[in-house]
Amino acid sequence: MKRFVPTLLASVLAIGLVACSKQGPESTPAASGSAPAADSGGATVGLSISTLNNPFFVTLRDGAQAEASKDGITLITVDAHNDPAKQIASVEDLIQKKVKVILINPTDSDAVAGVVKQATAAGIPVVSLDRSVNGAEVVSHIASDNVAGGKLAGEFLLEKLGGKGNIVELQGVAGTSAARERGQGFHLAVDGKDGVKVVASQPADFDRAKGLSVTENILQGNKDVQGIFAHNDEMALGAQKAVEAAGLKNVAIVGFDATPDAVAAVKAGTLAATVQQKPELIGQYGVQTAKKLIDGQAVDKSIPVPLDLVKP
């Protein structure tokens, strides 16, 4: 018996160590990409971001996190990686965690309607950020006026071109309110103007690499281009590389978002301008609105965020 007990204890310890080693990585939320469990003892807010592979949304997330930390709110951020199905699943997870409020930046304004309705039915108010939700009611929408921003970009581009020239439009992700509204505002400014022609209008999905490849393809068929409007800065920066590679000079490129890379490019003279949205304020306002809802206060149905134009 005296020999058996130590052996038995050693075996139990060994099994325990193996079990711990197997569950170690999976028990860390960051390792698996899943959201941490909500703290039932305090206010917890969920933030569903379309993608963190974009400086604009990273800044939005950071603004929300800074405000949450200041207000003593636990913020659970989930990244949809621009995948509507992944976003729906992650929001369903937030509902299961019984967060107090869900802040959502849709990957697709139509696709998220069902899960927004699920959250509302579960008694969780939903606030949309930057992009609206189609087909479901949210308690508040926080965004810049994308139509006004697109119009501002179009008017500046016309001024830069002296009121005439061929223009390329790079569109954002199809189905997003941001792409639709920025395009709408841009066309309000440029359509029907004598001497102005939009020679190509193609999606590049808010992505820098796609902005480069789509612009390269357009320029292969038509190098007589004087201006480019991109629905975001990532596409504008990609377009700039394509213009440079094509050896074209004096092509005015206007972006949207005023990311650090774009602002630096404006200062360097490689971009003509970018519409400044102030994403950190969108995130900040989102958490402030969530706190009001948690405290039982009324909130505005629409909360505008100021716009500006960054130019040399």
C-alpha positions as CSV (number, residue, x, y, z in Angstrom):
1,M,0.0,0.0,0.0
2,K,2.8,2.4,0.9
3,R,4.3,1.9,-2.6
4,F,0.9,2.1,-4.4
5,V,-0.2,5.5,-3.0
6,P,2.7,7.6,-4.3
7,T,2.3,5.9,-7.6
8,L,-1.4,6.6,-7.7
9,L,-0.8,10.2,-6.7
10,A,1.8,10.6,-9.4
11,S,-0.6,9.3,-12.0
12,V,-3.4,11.6,-11.0
13,L,-1.0,14.6,-11.1
14,A,0.2,13.6,-14.5
15,I,-3.3,13.3,-15.9
16,G,-4.2,16.7,-14.4
17,L,-1.1,18.3,-16.0
18,V,-2.0,16.8,-19.4
19,A,-5.6,18.0,-19.1
20,C,-4.5,21.6,-18.2
21,S,-2.0,21.7,-21.1
22,K,-4.8,20.7,-23.5
23,Q,-7.2,23.4,-22.4
24,G,-4.7,26.2,-21.9
25,P,-4.8,27.9,-25.3
26,E,-8.6,27.4,-25.7
27,S,-9.3,29.0,-22.4
28,T,-7.8,32.3,-23.6
29,P,-10.5,34.3,-25.5
30,A,-7.9,36.1,-27.6
31,A,-6.5,32.8,-28.8
32,S,-9.7,31.5,-30.3
33,G,-11.1,34.9,-31.3
34,S,-14.2,34.5,-29.1
35,A,-15.5,37.2,-26.9
36,P,-14.9,37.0,-23.1
37,A,-17.9,36.2,-20.9
38,A,-19.9,39.3,-19.8
39,D,-19.4,40.4,-16.2
40,S,-22.8,40.1,-14.6
41,G,-21.7,42.4,-11.8
42,G,-21.3,45.5,-14.0
43,A,-22.5,47.1,-17.2
44,T,-21.3,45.2,-20.3
45,V,-21.7,46.5,-23.9
46,G,-21.0,44.6,-27.1
47,L,-19.3,46.2,-30.1
48,S,-19.6,44.3,-33.4
49,I,-17.2,45.8,-35.9
50,S,-17.3,45.0,-39.7
51,T,-13.5,44.6,-39.9
52,L,-10.5,45.6,-37.9
53,N,-8.3,45.2,-41.0
54,N,-9.0,48.9,-41.7
55,P,-7.5,51.8,-39.8
56,F,-10.8,53.7,-39.7
57,F,-12.6,50.9,-37.8
58,V,-9.5,50.4,-35.5
59,T,-9.8,54.1,-34.6
60,L,-13.5,53.8,-34.0
61,R,-12.9,50.8,-31.7
62,D,-10.2,52.6,-29.8
63,G,-12.5,55.6,-29.3
64,A,-15.2,53.3,-28.0
65,Q,-12.8,51.5,-25.7
66,A,-11.3,54.7,-24.3
67,E,-14.8,56.0,-23.5
68,A,-15.9,52.7,-21.9
69,S,-12.8,52.6,-19.7
70,K,-13.5,56.1,-18.5
71,D,-17.2,55.2,-17.7
72,G,-16.4,51.9,-16.0
73,I,-18.1,49.9,-18.8
74,T,-16.9,46.5,-19.9
75,L,-16.6,46.6,-23.7
76,I,-16.7,43.3,-25.6
77,T,-15.4,43.8,-29.2
78,V,-16.0,41.2,-31.9
79,D,-14.5,41.4,-35.4
80,A,-16.7,40.2,-38.3
81,H,-13.8,40.2,-40.8
82,N,-16.2,41.6,-43.4
83,D,-18.2,38.4,-43.3
84,P,-22.0,38.9,-42.7
85,A,-22.4,35.3,-41.5
86,K,-19.6,35.7,-39.0
87,Q,-21.1,39.0,-37.8
88,I,-24.5,37.4,-37.3
89,A,-22.9,34.5,-35.3
90,S,-20.9,36.9,-33.1
91,V,-23.9,39.1,-32.4
92,E,-25.9,36.0,-31.5
93,D,-23.1,35.2,-29.0
94,L,-23.3,38.7,-27.5
95,I,-27.1,38.1,-27.1
96,Q,-26.4,34.9,-25.2
97,K,-23.9,36.7,-23.0
98,K,-26.7,39.1,-22.1
99,V,-24.9,42.3,-22.7
100,K,-26.8,45.5,-21.9
101,V,-26.5,47.2,-25.3
102,I,-25.1,46.1,-28.7
103,L,-23.3,48.6,-30.8
104,I,-23.1,47.4,-34.4
105,N,-21.2,48.5,-37.5
106,P,-22.8,46.3,-40.2
107,T,-20.8,44.4,-42.8
108,D,-24.0,44.4,-44.8
109,S,-26.9,46.7,-43.9
110,D,-29.5,44.2,-45.1
111,A,-28.0,41.0,-43.8
112,V,-27.9,42.1,-40.1
113,A,-31.6,42.9,-39.9
114,G,-32.6,39.5,-38.5
115,V,-30.0,39.4,-35.7
116,V,-30.9,43.0,-34.8
117,K,-34.5,41.9,-34.4
118,Q,-33.3,38.9,-32.2
119,A,-31.4,41.3,-29.9
120,T,-34.4,43.6,-29.6
121,A,-36.7,40.7,-28.8
122,A,-34.3,39.7,-26.1
123,G,-34.6,43.2,-24.6
124,I,-31.2,44.4,-25.8
125,P,-31.2,47.8,-27.5
126,V,-29.1,48.1,-30.6
127,V,-27.3,51.2,-31.8
128,S,-25.8,51.3,-35.3
129,L,-22.5,53.0,-36.0
130,D,-21.3,54.5,-39.3
131,R,-23.5,52.2,-41.4
132,S,-27.2,51.9,-41.0
133,V,-29.4,48.8,-40.6
134,N,-32.0,48.1,-43.3
135,G,-35.2,46.2,-42.4
136,A,-34.9,46.4,-38.6
137,E,-35.4,49.1,-36.0
138,V,-32.4,50.4,-34.0
139,V,-32.8,52.8,-31.0
140,S,-30.2,55.2,-32.5
141,H,-27.9,55.7,-35.5
142,I,-24.6,57.4,-35.1
143,A,-22.8,58.5,-38.2
144,S,-21.4,61.2,-40.3
145,D,-23.7,62.4,-43.1
146,N,-22.2,60.3,-45.9
147,V,-24.3,61.9,-48.6
148,A,-23.0,65.3,-47.6
149,G,-19.4,63.9,-47.5
150,G,-19.7,62.4,-51.0
151,K,-21.0,65.7,-52.2
152,L,-18.2,67.6,-50.5
153,A,-15.7,65.3,-52.2
154,G,-17.3,65.7,-55.6
155,E,-17.5,69.5,-55.4
156,F,-13.8,69.7,-54.4
157,L,-12.8,67.4,-57.2
158,L,-14.7,69.6,-59.7
159,E,-12.9,72.7,-58.4
160,K,-9.6,70.9,-58.6
161,L,-10.2,69.9,-62.2
162,G,-11.4,73.4,-63.2
163,G,-14.9,72.1,-63.9
164,K,-14.0,69.6,-66.6
165,G,-12.4,66.2,-67.0
166,N,-12.8,62.4,-66.9
167,I,-13.4,60.9,-63.4
168,V,-13.1,57.4,-62.0
169,E,-15.2,56.3,-59.0
170,L,-14.1,53.5,-56.8
171,Q,-17.1,52.1,-54.8
172,G,-17.1,50.5,-51.4
173,V,-18.6,47.2,-50.4
174,A,-21.9,46.6,-52.2
175,G,-24.8,46.6,-49.7
176,T,-23.3,49.0,-47.2
177,S,-25.1,52.2,-46.5
178,A,-21.7,54.1,-46.5
179,A,-21.0,53.1,-50.1
180,R,-24.5,53.8,-51.3
181,E,-24.7,57.2,-49.6
182,R,-21.2,58.4,-50.5
183,G,-21.8,57.5,-54.1
184,Q,-25.1,59.3,-54.0
185,G,-23.6,62.5,-52.7
186,F,-20.7,62.3,-55.2
187,H,-23.1,62.0,-58.1
188,L,-25.2,64.9,-56.9
189,A,-22.1,67.0,-57.3
190,V,-20.8,65.8,-60.7
191,D,-23.7,64.4,-62.7
192,G,-25.0,66.6,-65.5
193,K,-22.1,68.9,-65.5
194,D,-20.8,70.0,-68.9
195,G,-17.3,68.7,-69.7
196,V,-17.4,66.2,-66.8
197,K,-17.7,62.5,-67.4
198,V,-17.5,59.5,-64.9
199,V,-15.7,57.1,-67.2
200,A,-15.7,54.2,-64.8
201,S,-17.5,53.3,-61.6
202,Q,-16.5,50.0,-60.1
203,P,-16.4,48.4,-56.6
204,A,-13.1,47.8,-54.8
205,D,-14.6,46.8,-51.5
206,F,-13.0,49.5,-49.3
207,D,-9.7,47.6,-49.7
208,R,-6.3,49.1,-50.6
209,A,-5.1,46.1,-52.6
210,K,-8.4,46.0,-54.6
211,G,-8.2,49.7,-55.1
212,L,-4.8,49.2,-56.7
213,S,-5.9,46.3,-58.9
214,V,-9.2,47.8,-60.0
215,T,-7.6,51.1,-60.9
216,E,-4.9,49.3,-62.8
217,N,-7.5,47.5,-64.9
218,I,-9.4,50.7,-65.5
219,L,-6.3,52.6,-66.6
220,Q,-5.3,49.8,-69.0
221,G,-8.4,50.6,-71.0
222,N,-8.4,54.4,-70.5
223,K,-5.5,56.5,-69.4
224,D,-7.4,59.8,-70.1
225,V,-8.3,60.3,-66.5
226,Q,-8.0,63.5,-64.6
227,G,-9.7,62.7,-61.3
228,I,-10.5,59.7,-59.0
229,F,-13.0,59.6,-56.1
230,A,-12.7,56.6,-53.8
231,H,-15.4,55.9,-51.2
232,N,-12.6,55.4,-48.6
233,D,-8.9,56.2,-48.1
234,E,-7.7,52.6,-48.4
235,M,-9.0,52.5,-52.0
236,A,-7.7,56.0,-52.7
237,L,-4.2,55.0,-51.5
238,G,-4.3,51.9,-53.7
239,A,-5.5,54.0,-56.7
240,Q,-2.6,56.4,-56.1
241,K,-0.1,53.5,-56.5
242,A,-1.8,52.4,-59.7
243,V,-1.6,56.0,-61.1
244,E,2.0,56.2,-60.2
245,A,2.8,52.9,-61.8
246,A,1.0,54.0,-65.0
247,G,3.2,57.1,-65.1
248,L,0.3,59.5,-65.1
249,K,0.7,63.0,-63.8
250,N,-1.7,65.5,-62.4
251,V,-4.5,63.0,-61.5
252,A,-6.4,64.4,-58.5
253,I,-7.4,61.7,-56.1
254,V,-9.9,62.3,-53.3
255,G,-10.5,59.8,-50.5
256,F,-12.8,59.5,-47.5
257,D,-12.2,58.9,-43.8
258,A,-9.0,60.9,-43.1
259,T,-7.0,57.9,-41.9
260,P,-3.4,58.7,-40.7
261,D,-1.9,57.3,-44.0
262,A,-4.3,59.4,-46.1
263,V,-3.6,62.6,-44.2
264,A,0.1,62.0,-44.6
265,A,-0.4,61.4,-48.3
266,V,-2.4,64.7,-48.6
267,K,0.5,66.5,-46.8
268,A,3.0,64.9,-49.2
269,G,0.9,65.9,-52.2
270,T,0.1,62.4,-53.5
271,L,-3.6,62.7,-52.5
272,A,-5.6,65.8,-53.3
273,A,-7.9,65.6,-50.3
274,T,-9.8,63.3,-48.0
275,V,-13.1,63.8,-46.2
276,Q,-12.6,63.7,-42.5
277,Q,-15.2,61.6,-40.5
278,K,-13.6,61.5,-37.0
279,P,-14.2,57.7,-36.3
280,E,-13.0,58.1,-32.7
281,L,-16.0,60.3,-32.1
282,I,-18.4,57.7,-33.6
283,G,-17.0,55.2,-31.1
284,Q,-17.1,57.6,-28.3
285,Y,-20.7,58.7,-29.0
286,G,-21.6,55.0,-29.3
287,V,-20.5,54.2,-25.8
288,Q,-22.0,57.5,-24.4
289,T,-25.3,56.5,-26.0
290,A,-25.1,53.0,-24.6
291,K,-24.5,54.4,-21.1
292,K,-27.6,56.6,-21.4
293,L,-29.7,53.6,-22.4
294,I,-28.3,51.5,-19.4
295,D,-29.2,54.4,-17.1
296,G,-32.7,54.5,-18.5
297,Q,-32.3,57.8,-20.3
298,A,-33.8,58.8,-23.6
299,V,-31.5,59.0,-26.7
300,D,-31.8,60.8,-30.0
301,K,-32.8,58.6,-33.0
302,S,-30.1,60.1,-35.1
303,I,-26.8,61.4,-33.7
304,P,-24.7,63.2,-36.4
305,V,-20.9,63.4,-36.3
306,P,-19.2,66.5,-37.8
307,L,-17.4,66.3,-41.2
308,D,-14.5,68.2,-42.6
309,L,-12.2,68.2,-45.6
310,V,-8.5,67.7,-45.2
311,K,-6.6,69.3,-48.1
312,P,-3.1,70.9,-48.5
